[in-house]
Amino acid sequence: MEVKIGVQHTPREIVLESGLSAEEVESAVSEALAGKAALLSLTDEKGRKVLVPADRIAYVEIGEPSTRRVGFGAL
């Protein structure tokens, strides 16, 4: 699952591929925004952990993983 996190006062967004389902990511974001956790903590497919302060989250996009195209053929 591809997850994009916008952070306040930061020009770039955080993009990661997570092994979690959309519902699990949404649950983690909801808990962080509700104040149950001070940090949004997600782990990507390579085992790296991303921590974002809950009060700095601007937006979260949850989508399907993008397929990578190979070659120089027509689109």
GUKELO-787381 format. One record per residue (C-alpha): residue number from 1; residue in three letters; z, x, y. Coordinates in nm, 3 decimals, always signed. Example, Ala and Ser with C-alpha at 12.3 -4.5 7.8 and 13.67 -1.06 7.14 Angstrom:
// GUKELO-787381
k 1, r Ala, zz +0.780, xx +1.230, yy -0.450
k 2, r Ser, zz +0.714, xx +1.367, yy -0.106
This chain:
// GUKELO-787381
k 1, r Met, zz +0.000, xx +0.000, yy +0.000
k 2, r Glu, zz -0.097, xx +0.143, yy +0.339
k 3, r Val, zz +0.178, xx +0.113, yy +0.602
k 4, r Lys, zz +0.130, xx +0.188, yy +0.973
k 5, r Ile, zz +0.440, xx +0.213, yy +1.192
k 6, r Gly, zz +0.419, xx +0.216, yy +1.570
k 7, r Val, zz +0.708, xx +0.393, yy +1.742
k 8, r Gln, zz +0.803, xx +0.318, yy +2.103
k 9, r His, zz +0.720, xx +0.590, yy +2.359
k 10, r Thr, zz +0.504, xx +0.775, yy +2.104
k 11, r Pro, zz +0.124, xx +0.781, yy +2.137
k 12, r Arg, zz +0.057, xx +0.819, yy +1.763
k 13, r Glu, zz +0.147, xx +0.587, yy +1.480
k 14, r Ile, zz +0.294, xx +0.689, yy +1.145
k 15, r Val, zz +0.060, xx +0.616, yy +0.853
k 16, r Leu, zz +0.168, xx +0.645, yy +0.492
k 17, r Glu, zz +0.062, xx +0.529, yy +0.146
k 18, r Ser, zz +0.358, xx +0.367, yy -0.027
k 19, r Gly, zz +0.398, xx +0.266, yy -0.390
k 20, r Leu, zz +0.600, xx -0.038, yy -0.282
k 21, r Ser, zz +0.458, xx -0.389, yy -0.273
k 22, r Ala, zz +0.396, xx -0.569, yy +0.056
k 23, r Glu, zz +0.704, xx -0.785, yy -0.002
k 24, r Glu, zz +0.927, xx -0.480, yy -0.058
k 25, r Val, zz +0.802, xx -0.311, yy +0.260
k 26, r Glu, zz +0.850, xx -0.633, yy +0.456
k 27, r Ser, zz +1.204, xx -0.666, yy +0.321
k 28, r Ala, zz +1.292, xx -0.309, yy +0.423
k 29, r Val, zz +1.152, xx -0.365, yy +0.774
k 30, r Ser, zz +1.335, xx -0.698, yy +0.809
k 31, r Glu, zz +1.667, xx -0.541, yy +0.708
k 32, r Ala, zz +1.621, xx -0.259, yy +0.960
k 33, r Leu, zz +1.530, xx -0.497, yy +1.242
k 34, r Ala, zz +1.817, xx -0.734, yy +1.158
k 35, r Gly, zz +2.064, xx -0.451, yy +1.207
k 36, r Lys, zz +2.165, xx -0.417, yy +0.842
k 37, r Ala, zz +2.037, xx -0.057, yy +0.849
k 38, r Ala, zz +2.013, xx +0.180, yy +1.145
k 39, r Leu, zz +1.702, xx +0.346, yy +1.000
k 40, r Leu, zz +1.385, xx +0.221, yy +0.837
k 41, r Ser, zz +1.347, xx +0.442, yy +0.530
k 42, r Leu, zz +1.021, xx +0.447, yy +0.332
k 43, r Thr, zz +0.895, xx +0.694, yy +0.071
k 44, r Asp, zz +0.526, xx +0.773, yy +0.036
k 45, r Glu, zz +0.333, xx +0.830, yy -0.287
k 46, r Lys, zz +0.390, xx +1.207, yy -0.270
k 47, r Gly, zz +0.768, xx +1.164, yy -0.254
k 48, r Arg, zz +0.808, xx +1.237, yy +0.117
k 49, r Lys, zz +1.064, xx +1.021, yy +0.295
k 50, r Val, zz +0.992, xx +0.876, yy +0.641
k 51, r Leu, zz +1.288, xx +0.770, yy +0.855
k 52, r Val, zz +1.237, xx +0.572, yy +1.176
k 53, r Pro, zz +1.521, xx +0.450, yy +1.400
k 54, r Ala, zz +1.520, xx +0.070, yy +1.378
k 55, r Asp, zz +1.559, xx +0.026, yy +1.754
k 56, r Arg, zz +1.241, xx +0.233, yy +1.817
k 57, r Ile, zz +1.003, xx +0.035, yy +1.593
k 58, r Ala, zz +0.721, xx -0.118, yy +1.800
k 59, r Tyr, zz +0.518, xx -0.269, yy +1.514
k 60, r Val, zz +0.451, xx -0.240, yy +1.142
k 61, r Glu, zz +0.114, xx -0.308, yy +0.979
k 62, r Ile, zz +0.108, xx -0.362, yy +0.605
k 63, r Gly, zz -0.232, xx -0.353, yy +0.435
k 64, r Glu, zz -0.423, xx -0.261, yy +0.124
k 65, r Pro, zz -0.501, xx +0.106, yy +0.060
k 66, r Ser, zz -0.841, xx +0.207, yy +0.192
k 67, r Thr, zz -1.101, xx +0.332, yy -0.054
k 68, r Arg, zz -1.259, xx +0.664, yy +0.026
k 69, r Arg, zz -1.635, xx +0.683, yy +0.025
k 70, r Val, zz -1.815, xx +0.984, yy -0.110
k 71, r Gly, zz -2.165, xx +1.095, yy -0.022
k 72, r Phe, zz -2.412, xx +1.049, yy +0.257
k 73, r Gly, zz -2.572, xx +0.719, yy +0.148
k 74, r Ala, zz -2.636, xx +0.421, yy +0.369
k 75, r Leu, zz -2.342, xx +0.194, yy +0.438
